[in-house]
Amino acid sequence: MEKDFLYKVSEKLYDSGIWKKKSSLLCPTKVKQNIGTLYPGDAQNRIRQHVIQKIRKCLLVFMAGIFLSLLVLADGYANREIKENRIGRADYGEKSKEVPMVAEIGEEKQEIVLSVEERQYTRDELEEQLSSLLTDLEDQIKGDNLDLEHVKTDLNLMTSFPEYPFQAAWECQDYSLIDSDGTVKNEEVPEEGQVTGINVVFTYKEFRAEHLFYIHIFPPDQADEDRTLERLQAAVDEADYQTRYDPEMVLPAKMDDTEIIWKEKKDSNWIYLLVLTVLVSIVLYFVQDQDINQKMEKRDIQMKQDYTELVSKLSIYLGAGMSARQSWEKIVNDYEKNKKNEKEKHYLYEEMGIACQEMKSGISEVSAYDHFGKRCRLQIYLKFSTLLVQNLRKGTTSLGKILKEESRIAFEDRKNEARKRGEEAGTKMLIPMMLMLCMVMIMIMVPAFLTF
């Protein structure tokens, strides 16, 4: 397996022995037992790889969280609003901005949200812009009419202008002919038309200006139809007003002869992200043990399913005159020959193979069968190993008959287990079926209600 940087770091942490002080916590005893059962003969190496992979994944999550936390923190410092007791204003025409601040007034701290207005225009600048606006305004408000001398349809009386800071309010000399929203009432206007005026009032902060447009309306064509905080807010408002023409708003340095120290209220999102990273890393470390538990459950299910086949084979071989050990070795040898063609590993035959190796290494047949039953950790195999041990100790010849009966019982148990699992699967299918039923009912009922 190719080892990346994090794997090597995790390996160093594991080999340093730090984890061994909390061995039962970082890798519970049950998980160790399950790994030993799943990988007999290679348990220690598998436990080592399992813990290293857990540490590696947690380090990966933790480092990613640290990196994101630092990015958020750096972004907060890079985008600081206050610099040398000054806050930059938004440019002309942009919206005001709100900046959360902390003011240290002596030993007292006050949190305040500053509303910094955008930079304002001087009067000369406003008059220049108004002159430019009036040059094009007549062409903008005429709407679909040819010009203001030939008005037959509604006017486009704009109240704001994308490129200018002004707000406009329209006043009409004769509301029986035209409304302030530009709606033209020309149904009773004579053929020669009628002249009226509309006055527009431009406002921006304290600036105010007016302009009068004369329009000639004709009949339509046939086809057309707390206290400190209050004082602080007042001081900020005054500072805002005094520097309204400047590119920056100068924050008040004192309030009632008390010095004000302005600090930008820090965004604490990076702290929450860091805490979340630590929690996710811890949870991820222990959740990975569930993979071992799930493999153990699948192993137990598979061994229960293979039990019937094992008992049947043994009863046949015993009936053919072979001894229990010969039958055992033949089953293992057949499995080893066809192992490459198997889609998955059969834990039962792997355990039987271990028992064969024990017998070949000099361990007694009785001990090998006893070890086999304990390694399998299932009641049916404990019972099975007991039958084999009793047969060897008593020297009876009725083992074949006992195994035939055991085969029949195991087959019935397997059918009952299959029936039980089928019922469980059917119960689980009720939820999506109920959801589909609700969707069908909605598809039928909604159109029916909409037709009423």
C-alpha positions in Angstrom: 0.0 0.0 0.0 1.3 3.4 -1.0 1.9 5.6 2.1 1.1 9.3 1.9 2.4 12.0 4.3 -0.6 11.7 6.7 -0.3 8.0 6.8 3.4 8.2 7.8 2.6 10.8 10.5 -0.2 8.5 11.8 2.2 5.6 11.7 4.7 7.6 13.8 2.1 8.5 16.3 1.0 4.9 16.6 4.6 3.5 16.9 5.5 6.2 19.5 3.3 4.4 22.0 1.2 7.4 22.9 -2.0 5.6 21.9 -1.2 2.6 24.0 -1.8 4.6 27.2 -5.4 4.9 26.1 -5.5 1.7 24.1 -8.9 0.5 25.4 -10.4 3.9 24.6 -8.9 4.4 21.1 -9.5 0.9 20.0 -12.1 -0.9 22.2 -11.5 -4.5 23.3 -14.6 -5.6 21.4 -13.2 -4.1 18.2 -9.9 -5.9 18.7 -11.7 -9.2 19.3 -13.7 -8.7 16.1 -10.6 -7.9 14.1 -8.9 -11.0 15.5 -12.0 -13.1 14.5 -12.1 -11.6 11.0 -8.4 -11.9 10.3 -7.1 -14.8 12.3 -3.3 -15.1 12.2 -2.9 -11.4 11.2 -4.8 -9.8 14.0 -2.0 -7.6 15.4 -1.1 -6.2 12.0 -4.8 -5.6 11.1 -5.4 -3.8 14.5 -2.4 -1.6 13.8 -3.6 -0.7 10.3 -7.1 0.0 11.5 -5.9 2.4 14.2 -3.5 4.1 11.8 -6.2 4.6 9.3 -8.5 6.1 12.0 -5.7 8.5 13.1 -5.0 9.4 9.4 -8.7 10.3 8.6 -9.0 12.3 11.8 -5.8 14.2 11.0 -7.1 14.9 7.5 -10.4 16.4 8.9 -8.5 18.3 11.6 -6.0 19.8 9.2 -8.7 20.8 6.8 -10.7 22.5 9.7 -7.6 24.3 10.9 -6.9 25.5 7.3 -10.5 26.8 6.9 -10.4 28.4 10.3 -7.2 30.3 9.5 -8.7 31.4 6.2 -11.7 32.8 8.0 -9.5 34.5 10.6 -7.2 35.9 7.9 -10.2 37.2 5.9 -11.4 39.0 9.0 -8.0 40.8 9.5 -7.7 41.5 5.8 -11.1 43.1 5.6 -10.9 45.3 8.7 -13.1 48.4 8.4 -11.3 50.5 11.0 -7.8 51.8 10.3 -6.2 54.5 12.5 -9.5 55.4 14.0 -11.1 55.9 10.6 -13.7 53.9 8.7 -13.9 54.2 5.0 -17.2 55.3 3.5 -19.0 53.7 0.7 -18.6 55.6 -2.6 -21.2 57.9 -4.1 -24.5 56.3 -4.6 -23.6 53.1 -2.8 -25.6 51.9 0.2 -24.6 52.8 3.8 -22.8 50.0 5.7 -23.2 48.8 9.2 -20.1 47.9 11.1 -20.2 46.1 14.6 -17.8 47.9 16.9 -16.7 47.8 20.5 -16.0 51.2 22.2 -13.8 51.2 25.3 -14.8 54.3 27.3 -12.4 54.3 30.2 -13.0 51.0 31.9 -16.4 50.6 30.4 -17.1 48.7 27.1 -20.0 49.4 24.9 -21.0 47.4 21.8 -22.5 49.5 19.0 -23.4 48.9 15.4 -22.2 51.9 13.4 -24.2 53.0 10.4 -21.7 54.7 8.1 -23.5 56.6 5.3 -22.1 56.8 1.8 -19.9 59.7 0.7 -22.0 62.7 -0.1 -21.8 65.2 -3.0 -21.0 68.8 -2.6 -23.6 71.3 -3.9 -21.5 72.2 -6.9 -21.2 68.5 -7.8 -25.0 68.1 -7.4 -25.8 71.0 -9.6 -23.5 69.8 -12.3 -25.1 66.3 -12.2 -28.6 67.8 -12.2 -27.8 69.8 -15.3 -26.6 66.6 -17.0 -29.7 64.8 -15.9 -32.1 67.4 -17.2 -30.5 67.2 -20.6 -31.7 63.6 -21.0 -34.7 63.5 -18.7 -37.3 64.7 -21.3 -36.4 61.9 -23.6 -36.6 59.4 -20.7 -40.0 60.4 -19.3 -41.8 60.6 -22.7 -42.4 56.9 -22.7 -43.8 55.6 -26.0 -44.8 59.1 -27.1 -43.0 61.0 -29.9 -42.1 63.8 -27.5 -43.7 65.9 -24.8 -45.5 68.0 -27.4 -47.5 65.0 -28.6 -48.5 63.0 -25.6 -51.2 60.3 -26.1 -50.0 57.5 -23.8 -48.7 57.3 -20.2 -45.5 59.0 -19.3 -42.6 57.3 -17.6 -42.2 59.5 -14.5 -39.1 58.1 -12.9 -38.6 58.5 -9.1 -34.9 57.4 -9.1 -32.1 57.4 -11.7 -29.4 54.6 -11.9 -26.5 57.0 -12.6 -27.6 59.9 -10.4 -28.1 60.3 -6.6 -31.4 62.1 -6.8 -34.9 61.1 -5.8 -37.7 62.6 -7.8 -41.3 63.5 -6.8 -43.7 64.6 -9.5 -46.5 67.3 -9.0 -49.1 67.9 -11.7 -50.8 71.1 -12.4 -54.0 69.4 -13.5 -54.7 65.9 -12.0 -57.7 65.5 -14.2 -55.3 65.2 -17.1 -52.4 63.3 -15.6 -51.6 61.6 -12.3 -48.3 61.8 -10.5 -47.4 58.3 -11.5 -47.6 59.3 -15.2 -51.0 57.9 -16.1 -52.5 60.1 -18.8 -56.3 60.7 -18.7 -57.0 61.9 -22.2 -60.3 60.4 -23.1 -62.1 63.7 -22.9 -59.4 65.9 -24.3 -60.4 67.8 -27.4 -58.9 67.2 -30.8 -56.6 70.2 -30.7 -55.2 68.9 -27.4 -54.6 70.6 -24.1 -51.4 71.9 -22.4 -50.6 71.3 -18.8 -47.5 71.2 -16.7 -45.7 68.7 -14.4 -43.3 69.8 -11.8 -40.5 67.5 -10.7 -38.8 68.0 -7.3 -35.2 66.6 -7.0 -33.9 65.8 -3.6 -30.7 64.4 -2.2 -30.0 64.8 1.5 -30.4 68.6 2.2 -30.2 69.4 -1.6 -33.5 70.4 -3.3 -34.2 71.6 -6.8 -37.3 71.9 -9.1 -38.0 71.8 -12.8 -41.2 72.3 -14.7 -42.1 70.4 -17.9 -44.9 71.5 -20.2 -46.7 68.8 -22.0 -49.3 68.9 -24.7 -51.8 66.1 -24.3 -53.9 64.8 -27.2 -56.8 62.4 -27.2 -55.8 58.8 -27.6 -55.6 57.1 -31.0 -58.4 54.6 -31.5 -55.9 51.8 -31.2 -54.0 53.0 -28.0 -55.6 52.6 -24.5 -29.4 52.6 27.1 -28.1 56.2 28.0 -24.3 55.8 27.1 -25.3 54.2 24.0 -27.6 57.0 23.1 -24.9 59.6 23.7 -22.4 57.5 21.8 -24.8 57.2 18.9 -25.3 61.0 18.9 -21.6 61.6 18.8 -21.2 59.2 15.9 -24.1 60.9 14.0 -22.4 64.2 14.6 -19.1 62.9 13.3 -20.8 61.4 10.3 -22.5 64.7 9.5 -19.3 66.8 9.9 -17.3 64.5 7.5 -20.1 63.8 5.0 -18.1 65.3 2.1 -14.9 63.5 3.0 -13.9 60.1 1.6 -13.6 58.8 5.2 -15.7 59.1 8.3 -13.6 60.2 11.3 -14.8 58.5 14.5 -15.2 60.6 17.6 -12.1 60.3 19.8 -13.8 61.5 23.0 -17.2 61.6 24.6 -17.7 64.0 27.6 -13.9 64.3 28.0 -13.6 60.5 28.1 -11.3 58.9 25.5 -13.0 56.4 23.2 -11.0 53.5 22.0 -12.6 52.0 18.9 -12.1 48.3 18.1 -13.8 46.4 15.3 -16.0 43.6 16.6 -14.3 40.4 15.5 -16.1 37.7 13.7 -16.0 34.5 15.8 -17.0 32.1 13.0 -13.5 30.7 12.8 -13.8 29.6 16.5 -17.0 27.8 15.8 -15.5 26.2 12.7 -12.4 25.1 14.8 -14.6 23.6 17.5 -16.7 21.8 14.9 -13.6 20.4 13.3 -12.4 18.9 16.6 -15.8 17.4 17.3 -16.1 15.9 13.8 -12.6 14.5 14.1 -13.4 12.8 17.4 -16.7 11.4 16.2 -15.1 10.2 12.9 -12.4 8.3 14.9 -14.9 6.2 16.8 -17.5 5.9 14.0 -14.8 4.0 12.0 -15.1 1.1 14.5 -18.6 0.5 13.1 -17.1 -0.8 9.9 -15.5 -3.6 11.9 -18.7 -4.3 13.7 -20.6 -4.5 10.4 -18.1 -6.9 8.9 -18.5 -9.0 12.0 -22.2 -9.1 11.6 -21.9 -10.1 7.9 -19.3 -12.8 9.0 -21.8 -14.3 11.5 -24.6 -14.3 9.0 -22.4 -16.1 6.4 -21.2 -18.7 8.9 -24.8 -19.5 9.9 -25.7 -19.9 6.3 -22.7 -22.2 5.6 -23.4 -24.4 8.7 -26.0 -26.5 6.9 -23.6 -27.2 4.0 -20.8 -28.2 6.4 -23.0 -30.7 8.4 -24.3 -32.2 5.2 -20.8 -32.7 3.7 -19.5 -34.3 7.0 -22.5 -36.7 7.2 -22.0 -37.8 3.6 -18.2 -38.4 4.0 -18.7 -40.2 7.3 -21.3 -42.4 5.7 -18.8 -43.2 3.0 -16.4 -44.6 5.6 -14.1 -41.7 6.1 -13.0 -40.6 9.6 -14.0 -37.2 11.0 -10.4 -35.9 10.5 -10.2 -37.2 6.9 -13.6 -35.6 6.2 -12.5 -32.4 7.7 -9.3 -32.2 5.7 -11.1 -33.1 2.4 -13.6 -30.2 2.9 -10.7 -27.8 3.6 -8.7 -29.1 0.6 -11.8 -28.7 -1.7 -12.2 -25.2 -0.5 -8.6 -24.3 -1.1 -8.8 -25.7 -4.7 -11.9 -23.6 -5.6 -10.9 -20.5 -3.5 -9.9 -18.5 -6.6 -13.4 -19.1 -8.1 -15.2 -17.9 -5.0 -16.6 -14.4 -5.1 -16.0 -13.8 -1.4 -14.0 -15.4 1.5 -15.9 -18.0 3.5 -14.9 -17.5 7.1 -16.1 -21.0 8.1 -13.7 -22.8 5.8 -10.9 -20.4 6.8 -11.4 -21.4 10.4 -11.5 -25.1 9.5 -8.2 -24.5 7.7 -6.7 -23.1 10.8 -7.9 -26.2 12.7 -6.2 -28.4 10.1 -2.9 -26.5 10.5 -3.2 -27.0 14.3 -3.6 -30.8 13.9 -0.7 -31.0 11.5 1.5 -29.0 13.9 0.9 -31.6 16.6 -2.1 -30.3 18.5 -4.5 -33.0 19.4 -7.7 -33.4 17.3 -9.9 -32.8 20.4 -8.1 -29.5 21.1 -8.3 -28.4 17.5 -12.0 -28.9 17.4 -12.5 -27.2 20.7 -10.4 -24.2 19.5 -12.5 -24.1 16.3 -15.7 -23.8 18.2 -14.4 -21.0 20.4 -13.0 -19.1 17.5 -16.3 -19.2 15.6 -18.0 -17.6 18.6 -21.5 -18.9 17.5 -23.7 -21.2 19.6 -24.2 -23.6 16.7 -20.5 -24.1 16.2 -19.9 -24.5 20.0 -22.5 -27.3 19.9 -21.0 -28.8 16.7 -17.4 -28.9 18.2 -18.8 -30.5 21.3 -20.4 -33.3 19.2 -17.0 -33.9 17.5 -15.1 -33.9 20.8 -17.6 -36.2 22.5 -17.4 -38.6 19.5 -13.6 -38.8 19.8 -13.6 -39.3 23.5 -16.4 -41.9 23.7 -15.4 -43.6 20.4 -19.0 -43.9 19.2 -20.0 -44.7 15.6 -23.3 -42.8 15.6 -21.8 -39.5 14.6 -23.1 -39.8 11.1 -26.7 -40.2 12.3 -26.3 -37.4 14.7 -25.0 -35.1 12.0 -27.9 -36.1 9.6 -30.4 -35.0 12.3 -28.3 -31.9 12.9 -28.4 -31.2 9.2 -32.2 -31.5 9.1 -32.5 -29.1 12.1 -30.0 -26.7 10.6 -31.9 -26.7 7.3 -35.2 -25.9 9.1 -33.5 -23.1 11.1 -32.1 -21.7 7.8 -35.6 -21.6 6.3 -37.0 -19.9 9.4 -34.2 -17.4 9.2 -34.8 -16.7 5.6 -38.6 -16.3 6.3 -37.8 -13.9 9.1 -35.5 -11.8 6.9 -38.1 -11.7 4.2 -40.7 -10.4 6.7 -38.2 -7.7 7.9 -37.5 -6.7 4.3 -41.3 -6.4 3.6 -41.7 -4.3 6.7 -38.9 -1.9 5.5 -40.6 -1.6 2.1 -43.8 -0.2 3.8 -42.2 3.2 4.2 -41.4 3.9 0.6 -44.8 2.3 -0.4 -46.6 4.7 2.0 -44.7 7.6 0.5 -45.6 6.6 -3.0 -49.3 6.3 -2.0 -49.2 9.8 -0.5 -47.7 11.1 -3.7 -50.3 9.4 -5.9 -53.1 10.8 -3.6 -51.6 14.3 -3.9 -51.4 14.0 -7.7 -55.1 13.1 -7.8 -56.5 15.4 -5.2 -54.7 18.6 -6.1 -56.0 18.9 -9.7 -59.5 17.9 -8.4 -59.5 20.8 -5.9 -58.1 23.3 -8.4 -61.0 22.6 -10.7 -63.6 23.9 -8.2 
